[in-house]
Amino acid sequence: MLIGRVRTASGETSWVRRDGERMVGIEDPYAALAAQRLPRDLSGAPETVGEVLAPCSPLVVVGIAQNGPAHADPVQAWLKSPRGVVASGTTVTLRRDAGQTVAEGEIAIVIGRDTTGLTAETAGDYVLGVTAVDDLSSPERAERDPRNFESKSGAGYTPLGPWIDTDADIGDVELRVRVDGEVVARTDAASLPVPIAECLAYVASWTTLGPGDVVMTGAPFSSAPIRPGQSVEVEVGVVRLSTPTR
C-alpha cells in the first residue's frame, strides 16, 4: 500500500492511500500498525483531493554515516533538523556559500511505533514503511564541521516522499538517482555494507524513536554533485521523489 498525507482545500491534513490516480482517505496508519494491520479506508472511502505533503512529520531525523565499503568502523548516527523536511516537487534554493552541493539519494525508513525493544531480527515490526529522501549536503563544510551541522542544514535540504510504501522489503528495495533525467546511480538496500535492520537496531540501542520519525540509511553508492537549476529524482522502489533546484 502507498500511503501519504494531503492538505485539503479546508486546510486540514488527511491520510490517504494511492489508488492509481486517485487518493482515498484512510485511518491513522500508526494506530493501524499498533493493531497489527494495514490502515482501513474511511467510511464511504471518498476520494480525497488536495496538495500532497511530505508523507510524515518527524520529530527526529536520523542519518547513518560510515555505511560504506571503505569504512572499517561500525556505522554512526547523526541528527538532521526535521524543519528541513519538504515535500516532493518543492523547489530548493542551493546555498552559494557552502561549496559544492551533493544530492544523496537514500532509502528512508519511516518508524511506525516506539522502538523500545527493537532488534535487528524484529526491526520490520517497528517500520511503517519505506520512502525516498534526498539528503542534500555541502560536503566541503564537513572539513571544518565534522558533526554535519553546517554541511546538512540548508533550508529545505531534506526532500522526502511523496509516498510511504508499506509493502517494500527493507532488505532488498531498489534505489535510483537521476539528475536532469539521467540516471547517475543505481543500487539497492542489499548493497549497503551494514543492512538496514542492523542500522535500526543500532539507533534504537541509543535512543528511542517514535511514530513518524525517519532514519536515512546512507548513500555510499548513490550521491551526485549538482548545481543550481538542476532537477533531482530519487526512486526507492515504486516511490519517486522529485526536487527542482535554483
RABELWO-V606067 format. One record per residue. N is the residue number from 0. RES is the residue in one small letter. SS is DSSP state (H for helix, E for strand, C for the rest). BURIAL is I if it has 9 or more other C-alpha atoms within 8 Angstrom, else O. D_LAST is the distance of its C-alpha to the last C-alpha in Angstrom with 1 decimal. Layout:
BEGIN
N&RES&SS&BURIAL&D_LAST  N&RES&SS&BURIAL&D_LAST
END
This chain:
BEGIN
0&m&C&O&33.2  1&l&E&I&29.5  2&i&E&I&29.1  3&g&E&I&26.3  4&r&E&I&25.8  5&v&E&I&25.1  6&r&E&I&25.1  7&t&C&I&27.7  8&a&C&O&28.2  9&s&C&O&30.5  10&g&C&O&27.8  11&e&C&O&29.6  12&t&E&O&28.1  13&s&E&I&30.0  14&w&E&I&30.4  15&v&E&I&30.5  16&r&E&I&31.2  17&r&E&I&29.7  18&d&E&O&32.5  19&g&C&O&31.2  20&e&C&O&29.0  21&r&E&O&30.7  22&m&E&I&30.1  23&v&E&I&33.4  24&g&E&I&34.0  25&i&E&I&35.4  26&e&C&I&36.9  27&d&C&O&35.4  28&p&H&I&34.7  29&y&H&I&35.5  30&a&H&I&38.9  31&a&H&I&39.5  32&l&H&I&38.8  33&a&H&O&41.2  34&a&C&O&43.7  35&q&C&O&43.0  36&r&C&O&41.8  37&l&C&O&38.9  38&p&C&I&37.8  39&r&C&O&39.8  40&d&E&I&38.8  41&l&C&I&39.4  42&s&C&O&42.6  43&g&C&O&42.4  44&a&C&I&39.1  45&p&C&O&37.4  46&e&E&O&34.2  47&t&C&I&31.3  48&v&C&O&28.6  49&g&C&O&25.5  50&e&E&O&21.8  51&v&E&I&21.3  52&l&C&I&20.5  53&a&C&I&20.0  54&p&C&I&23.5  55&c&C&I&24.9  56&s&C&O&24.7  57&p&C&I&25.6  58&l&C&O&27.4  59&v&C&I&27.0  60&v&E&I&24.4  61&v&E&I&26.0  62&g&E&I&24.6  63&i&E&I&27.1  64&a&E&I&27.2  65&q&C&I&29.6  66&n&C&I&29.8  67&g&C&I&29.8  68&p&C&O&32.7  69&a&C&O&32.9  70&h&C&O&33.4  71&a&C&O&37.1  72&d&C&O&36.8  73&p&C&O&36.2  74&v&C&I&32.8  75&q&E&O&31.6  76&a&E&I&29.5  77&w&E&I&27.0  78&l&E&O&25.4  79&k&E&I&21.8  80&s&C&I&21.3  81&p&H&I&21.5  82&r&H&O&19.5  83&g&H&I&16.3  84&v&E&I&17.1  85&v&E&I&15.0  86&a&C&I&15.9  87&s&C&I&15.0  88&g&C&O&12.6  89&t&C&I&10.7  90&t&C&O&7.0  91&v&E&I&6.3  92&t&C&I&4.9  93&l&C&I&6.3  94&r&C&O&9.3  95&r&C&O&10.4  96&d&C&O&14.0  97&a&C&I&14.7  98&g&C&I&14.9  99&q&C&I&13.7  100&t&E&I&11.7  101&v&E&I&13.7  102&a&E&I&13.5  103&e&E&I&17.1  104&g&E&I&18.3  105&e&E&I&21.3  106&i&E&I&24.2  107&a&E&I&24.2  108&i&E&I&27.6  109&v&E&I&28.1  110&i&E&I&31.4  111&g&C&I&33.9  112&r&C&I&36.5  113&d&C&I&37.8  114&t&C&I&37.8  115&t&C&O&41.2  116&g&C&O&43.2  117&l&C&I&40.4  118&t&C&I&41.4  119&a&C&I&40.1  120&e&C&O&42.8  121&t&C&O&41.9  122&a&H&I&38.1  123&g&H&O&37.6  124&d&H&O&39.6  125&y&H&I&37.1  126&v&E&I&33.9  127&l&E&I&32.7  128&g&E&I&30.6  129&v&E&I&27.6  130&t&E&I&24.0  131&a&E&I&20.7  132&v&E&I&18.4  133&d&E&I&15.4  134&d&E&I&16.4  135&l&C&I&13.2  136&s&E&I&14.9  137&s&C&I&15.2  138&p&H&I&18.6  139&e&H&I&19.5  140&r&H&I&20.0  141&a&H&I&22.6  142&e&H&O&24.9  143&r&C&O&25.5  144&d&C&I&24.9  145&p&C&O&26.5  146&r&C&O&26.3  147&n&C&I&22.6  148&f&H&I&21.8  149&e&H&I&19.4  150&s&H&I&17.9  151&k&H&I&17.1  152&s&C&I&16.5  153&g&C&I&12.9  154&a&C&O&12.4  155&g&C&I&11.9  156&y&C&I&12.5  157&t&E&I&15.2  158&p&E&I&14.3  159&l&E&I&17.8  160&g&C&I&19.9  161&p&C&I&20.4  162&w&C&I&24.1  163&i&E&I&26.7  164&d&E&I&29.1  165&t&C&I&32.5  166&d&C&O&34.2  167&a&C&I&32.1  168&d&C&O&34.1  169&i&C&I&32.5  170&g&C&I&34.4  171&d&C&O&33.4  172&v&C&I&30.1  173&e&E&I&27.9  174&l&E&I&24.4  175&r&E&I&22.0  176&v&E&I&18.4  177&r&E&I&16.6  178&v&E&I&13.6  179&d&C&O&13.0  180&g&C&O&16.4  181&e&E&O&18.3  182&v&E&I&20.2  183&v&E&I&19.7  184&a&E&I&21.8  185&r&E&I&24.8  186&t&E&I&27.1  187&d&E&I&28.8  188&a&H&I&30.2  189&a&H&I&33.4  190&s&H&O&31.9  191&l&C&I&30.9  192&p&C&O&33.6  193&v&C&O&34.3  194&p&C&I&34.5  195&i&H&I&32.4  196&a&H&I&35.7  197&e&H&I&36.7  198&c&H&I&33.3  199&l&H&I&33.9  200&a&H&I&37.4  201&y&H&O&36.4  202&v&H&I&34.0  203&a&H&I&36.7  204&s&C&O&39.3  205&w&C&O&37.6  206&t&C&O&36.1  207&t&C&I&36.4  208&l&C&I&33.5  209&g&C&I&33.8  210&p&C&I&32.7  211&g&C&I&28.9  212&d&C&I&28.2  213&v&E&I&25.9  214&v&E&I&26.6  215&m&E&I&24.0  216&t&C&I&26.3  217&g&C&I&24.6  218&a&C&I&22.9  219&p&C&I&25.4  220&f&C&O&24.8  221&s&C&I&21.3  222&s&E&I&18.6  223&a&E&I&16.3  224&p&E&O&14.2  225&i&E&I&10.6  226&r&C&O&8.1  227&p&C&O&4.5  228&g&C&O&4.5  229&q&C&I&7.3  230&s&E&I&8.9  231&v&E&I&11.5  232&e&E&I&14.8  233&v&E&I&17.5  234&e&E&I&21.0  235&v&E&I&23.8  236&g&C&I&26.9  237&v&C&O&26.4  238&v&E&I&23.4  239&r&E&I&20.0  240&l&E&I&16.8  241&s&E&I&13.6  242&t&E&I&10.1  243&p&E&I&7.1  244&t&E&I&3.8  245&r&C&I&0.0
END
